[in-house]
Amino acid sequence: MSTAATDARGTSATPGPLFVFALFYGGMVCIAGVLGNKQVALGPLAVEAGIFAFLMLVVTSSAVAELYGRSTANWLVMCGFLPLLASLALTLLVLAAPASPEMSEERLTAFDTMMAATPRIWIGGLIAYGTSQLLNVTIFSWLKHRQGGLLALRSAIASVLSQAVDTLIFITIAFHGVFPIAELLLGQLISKVVLSVIMVPPLVYLFVRLARARGSSLTTS
């Protein structure tokens, strides 16, 4: 009998790979916005650090699509709105709450600077997240149906295209009319394409392999 099932004595079930993927996905959704407050230098490119968490979302949704199918991966993406909206609501609540008089002005200013954002940025982030992640799952699943194998190639193509759309949507909604966005768009597109090709395929392969090995161990326990 699989240890993934609850036994007759009421022992709690062992979490399966999908459960772990869902936990990991929710964590990456929440941390992405915080990391985005820092720009890191990748050679000649400057990229918001949040891209690393967003690419992990792409990796996770692609792995879930590979293992469990498109509908389950889409469900995971839609569930990602829950921590996104909850963290947004909590952020607004904390920003509105009066600060303790014991908190230094420097720390308060740094916190407000890091956590505050314009409504356009929040709206742009939500729309870009949903659109790009669902697009990634759609492209990945379509390529799997058409090509079958070539997991690395499918994951790279889906990631490049979805992250390009993510960049176009977010930067246009958040910053169009505020300042010229052409240079920012180009830099972000180049960096996301490069990172998608380098990071995503091996990580998707690793996630899929680990999940299959874990699933096999559960069913044979």
TORGU-610771 format. One record per residue (C-alpha): residue number from 1; residue in three letters; x, y, z. Coordinates in steps of 0.5 Angstrom, whole numbers, plus 500, padded with zeros to 3 digits. Each point is the difference from the previous one (the first is absolute). Layout:
% TORGU-610771
+-----+------+-----+-----+-----+
| pos | code |  xx |  yy |  zz |
+-----+------+-----+-----+-----+
| NUM |  ALA |   X |   Y |   Z |
...
+-----+------+-----+-----+-----+
//
This chain:
% TORGU-610771
+-----+------+-----+-----+-----+
| pos | code |  xx |  yy |  zz |
+-----+------+-----+-----+-----+
|   1 |  MET | 500 | 500 | 500 |
|   2 |  SER | 503 | 507 | 498 |
|   3 |  THR | 502 | 504 | 506 |
|   4 |  ALA | 497 | 506 | 496 |
|   5 |  ALA | 493 | 498 | 503 |
|   6 |  THR | 497 | 500 | 507 |
|   7 |  ASP | 500 | 494 | 503 |
|   8 |  ALA | 495 | 497 | 505 |
|   9 |  ARG | 503 | 502 | 506 |
|  10 |  GLY | 499 | 507 | 498 |
|  11 |  THR | 507 | 502 | 498 |
|  12 |  SER | 501 | 506 | 496 |
|  13 |  ALA | 502 | 499 | 493 |
|  14 |  THR | 507 | 501 | 497 |
|  15 |  PRO | 499 | 506 | 495 |
|  16 |  GLY | 501 | 499 | 493 |
|  17 |  PRO | 504 | 503 | 495 |
|  18 |  LEU | 494 | 505 | 498 |
|  19 |  PHE | 499 | 502 | 507 |
|  20 |  VAL | 508 | 502 | 501 |
|  21 |  PHE | 499 | 504 | 493 |
|  22 |  ALA | 494 | 504 | 502 |
|  23 |  LEU | 504 | 502 | 507 |
|  24 |  PHE | 506 | 502 | 496 |
|  25 |  TYR | 496 | 503 | 495 |
|  26 |  GLY | 496 | 505 | 505 |
|  27 |  GLY | 507 | 501 | 503 |
|  28 |  MET | 503 | 503 | 494 |
|  29 |  VAL | 494 | 504 | 498 |
|  30 |  CYS | 500 | 504 | 507 |
|  31 |  ILE | 508 | 501 | 499 |
|  32 |  ALA | 500 | 502 | 493 |
|  33 |  GLY | 497 | 507 | 502 |
|  34 |  VAL | 505 | 501 | 505 |
|  35 |  LEU | 506 | 498 | 497 |
|  36 |  GLY | 498 | 505 | 494 |
|  37 |  ASN | 502 | 505 | 504 |
|  38 |  LYS | 508 | 499 | 498 |
|  39 |  GLN | 503 | 500 | 494 |
|  40 |  VAL | 506 | 496 | 499 |
|  41 |  ALA | 505 | 500 | 494 |
|  42 |  LEU | 501 | 494 | 496 |
|  43 |  GLY | 506 | 502 | 496 |
|  44 |  PRO | 498 | 506 | 496 |
|  45 |  LEU | 492 | 499 | 501 |
|  46 |  ALA | 497 | 503 | 506 |
|  47 |  VAL | 494 | 496 | 502 |
|  48 |  GLU | 495 | 500 | 506 |
|  49 |  ALA | 501 | 494 | 505 |
|  50 |  GLY | 493 | 498 | 500 |
|  51 |  ILE | 501 | 497 | 493 |
|  52 |  PHE | 503 | 494 | 504 |
|  53 |  ALA | 494 | 499 | 504 |
|  54 |  PHE | 496 | 500 | 493 |
|  55 |  LEU | 504 | 496 | 497 |
|  56 |  MET | 499 | 495 | 505 |
|  57 |  LEU | 493 | 500 | 499 |
|  58 |  VAL | 501 | 499 | 493 |
|  59 |  VAL | 504 | 494 | 502 |
|  60 |  THR | 495 | 497 | 505 |
|  61 |  SER | 493 | 501 | 495 |
|  62 |  SER | 504 | 497 | 494 |
|  63 |  ALA | 502 | 494 | 505 |
|  64 |  VAL | 493 | 499 | 502 |
|  65 |  ALA | 497 | 501 | 493 |
|  66 |  GLU | 505 | 494 | 498 |
|  67 |  LEU | 498 | 496 | 506 |
|  68 |  TYR | 493 | 501 | 501 |
|  69 |  GLY | 497 | 503 | 494 |
|  70 |  ARG | 498 | 507 | 498 |
|  71 |  SER | 494 | 501 | 504 |
|  72 |  THR | 504 | 498 | 506 |
|  73 |  ALA | 505 | 505 | 498 |
|  74 |  ASN | 495 | 506 | 499 |
|  75 |  TRP | 497 | 498 | 507 |
|  76 |  LEU | 506 | 501 | 503 |
|  77 |  VAL | 501 | 507 | 496 |
|  78 |  MET | 493 | 502 | 502 |
|  79 |  CYS | 502 | 498 | 508 |
|  80 |  GLY | 506 | 505 | 499 |
|  81 |  PHE | 495 | 506 | 500 |
|  82 |  LEU | 498 | 498 | 508 |
|  83 |  PRO | 507 | 502 | 503 |
|  84 |  LEU | 501 | 505 | 495 |
|  85 |  LEU | 493 | 504 | 502 |
|  86 |  ALA | 501 | 498 | 507 |
|  87 |  SER | 507 | 503 | 501 |
|  88 |  LEU | 498 | 506 | 496 |
|  89 |  ALA | 494 | 501 | 505 |
|  90 |  LEU | 505 | 499 | 506 |
|  91 |  THR | 505 | 505 | 497 |
|  92 |  LEU | 495 | 505 | 499 |
|  93 |  LEU | 497 | 499 | 507 |
|  94 |  VAL | 507 | 500 | 503 |
|  95 |  LEU | 502 | 507 | 496 |
|  96 |  ALA | 494 | 503 | 503 |
|  97 |  ALA | 501 | 498 | 507 |
|  98 |  PRO | 504 | 505 | 505 |
|  99 |  ALA | 507 | 498 | 501 |
| 100 |  SER | 502 | 499 | 507 |
| 101 |  PRO | 504 | 506 | 503 |
| 102 |  GLU | 506 | 496 | 502 |
| 103 |  MET | 501 | 498 | 492 |
| 104 |  SER | 505 | 505 | 497 |
| 105 |  GLU | 499 | 505 | 495 |
| 106 |  GLU | 505 | 496 | 495 |
| 107 |  ARG | 497 | 493 | 501 |
| 108 |  LEU | 493 | 503 | 499 |
| 109 |  THR | 502 | 504 | 494 |
| 110 |  ALA | 504 | 494 | 497 |
| 111 |  PHE | 494 | 495 | 501 |
| 112 |  ASP | 495 | 505 | 497 |
| 113 |  THR | 505 | 501 | 494 |
| 114 |  MET | 500 | 493 | 499 |
| 115 |  MET | 493 | 497 | 501 |
| 116 |  ALA | 496 | 506 | 497 |
| 117 |  ALA | 498 | 500 | 493 |
| 118 |  THR | 495 | 504 | 495 |
| 119 |  PRO | 494 | 497 | 498 |
| 120 |  ARG | 502 | 499 | 493 |
| 121 |  ILE | 506 | 496 | 502 |
| 122 |  TRP | 495 | 495 | 505 |
| 123 |  ILE | 495 | 500 | 494 |
| 124 |  GLY | 506 | 499 | 495 |
| 125 |  GLY | 503 | 494 | 504 |
| 126 |  LEU | 493 | 496 | 501 |
| 127 |  ILE | 499 | 501 | 493 |
| 128 |  ALA | 507 | 498 | 497 |
| 129 |  TYR | 500 | 494 | 505 |
| 130 |  GLY | 493 | 497 | 498 |
| 131 |  THR | 501 | 501 | 493 |
| 132 |  SER | 508 | 498 | 499 |
| 133 |  GLN | 499 | 494 | 505 |
| 134 |  LEU | 494 | 497 | 496 |
| 135 |  LEU | 503 | 501 | 493 |
| 136 |  ASN | 506 | 496 | 503 |
| 137 |  VAL | 496 | 494 | 501 |
| 138 |  THR | 496 | 501 | 494 |
| 139 |  ILE | 506 | 500 | 496 |
| 140 |  PHE | 504 | 495 | 503 |
| 141 |  SER | 494 | 495 | 500 |
| 142 |  TRP | 499 | 502 | 493 |
| 143 |  LEU | 507 | 498 | 498 |
| 144 |  LYS | 500 | 494 | 504 |
| 145 |  HIS | 493 | 498 | 496 |
| 146 |  ARG | 504 | 501 | 493 |
| 147 |  GLN | 507 | 498 | 502 |
| 148 |  GLY | 499 | 495 | 506 |
| 149 |  GLY | 508 | 500 | 502 |
| 150 |  LEU | 505 | 505 | 500 |
| 151 |  LEU | 498 | 503 | 507 |
| 152 |  ALA | 506 | 505 | 501 |
| 153 |  LEU | 498 | 503 | 493 |
| 154 |  ARG | 492 | 500 | 502 |
| 155 |  SER | 502 | 504 | 506 |
| 156 |  ALA | 505 | 505 | 497 |
| 157 |  ILE | 495 | 502 | 495 |
| 158 |  ALA | 494 | 500 | 505 |
| 159 |  SER | 504 | 504 | 505 |
| 160 |  VAL | 503 | 505 | 495 |
| 161 |  LEU | 493 | 502 | 496 |
| 162 |  SER | 497 | 500 | 507 |
| 163 |  GLN | 505 | 505 | 503 |
| 164 |  ALA | 500 | 504 | 494 |
| 165 |  VAL | 493 | 501 | 501 |
| 166 |  ASP | 500 | 501 | 507 |
| 167 |  THR | 505 | 506 | 499 |
| 168 |  LEU | 496 | 503 | 495 |
| 169 |  ILE | 494 | 500 | 504 |
| 170 |  PHE | 503 | 502 | 507 |
| 171 |  ILE | 505 | 506 | 497 |
| 172 |  THR | 494 | 503 | 496 |
| 173 |  ILE | 495 | 500 | 505 |
| 174 |  ALA | 504 | 502 | 506 |
| 175 |  PHE | 505 | 505 | 496 |
| 176 |  HIS | 497 | 503 | 494 |
| 177 |  GLY | 499 | 507 | 500 |
| 178 |  VAL | 504 | 501 | 506 |
| 179 |  PHE | 507 | 499 | 496 |
| 180 |  PRO | 503 | 498 | 494 |
| 181 |  ILE | 499 | 492 | 500 |
| 182 |  ALA | 504 | 498 | 494 |
| 183 |  GLU | 507 | 499 | 503 |
| 184 |  LEU | 497 | 496 | 506 |
| 185 |  LEU | 496 | 496 | 496 |
| 186 |  LEU | 506 | 498 | 496 |
| 187 |  GLY | 504 | 498 | 506 |
| 188 |  GLN | 495 | 496 | 503 |
| 189 |  LEU | 498 | 496 | 494 |
| 190 |  ILE | 507 | 499 | 499 |
| 191 |  SER | 502 | 498 | 507 |
| 192 |  LYS | 494 | 495 | 501 |
| 193 |  VAL | 501 | 497 | 493 |
| 194 |  VAL | 507 | 498 | 502 |
| 195 |  LEU | 498 | 498 | 507 |
| 196 |  SER | 494 | 496 | 497 |
| 197 |  VAL | 505 | 496 | 496 |
| 198 |  ILE | 505 | 499 | 505 |
| 199 |  MET | 496 | 499 | 506 |
| 200 |  VAL | 493 | 497 | 498 |
| 201 |  PRO | 502 | 493 | 496 |
| 202 |  PRO | 505 | 497 | 505 |
| 203 |  LEU | 495 | 502 | 506 |
| 204 |  VAL | 494 | 497 | 497 |
| 205 |  TYR | 503 | 494 | 499 |
| 206 |  LEU | 503 | 499 | 507 |
| 207 |  PHE | 493 | 502 | 503 |
| 208 |  VAL | 497 | 494 | 495 |
| 209 |  ARG | 505 | 495 | 502 |
| 210 |  LEU | 500 | 501 | 507 |
| 211 |  ALA | 492 | 500 | 500 |
| 212 |  ARG | 500 | 494 | 496 |
| 213 |  ALA | 505 | 497 | 505 |
| 214 |  ARG | 496 | 502 | 506 |
| 215 |  GLY | 494 | 497 | 497 |
| 216 |  SER | 503 | 494 | 498 |
| 217 |  SER | 502 | 499 | 508 |
| 218 |  LEU | 493 | 501 | 502 |
| 219 |  THR | 497 | 495 | 496 |
| 220 |  THR | 505 | 495 | 502 |
| 221 |  SER | 500 | 501 | 507 |
+-----+------+-----+-----+-----+
//
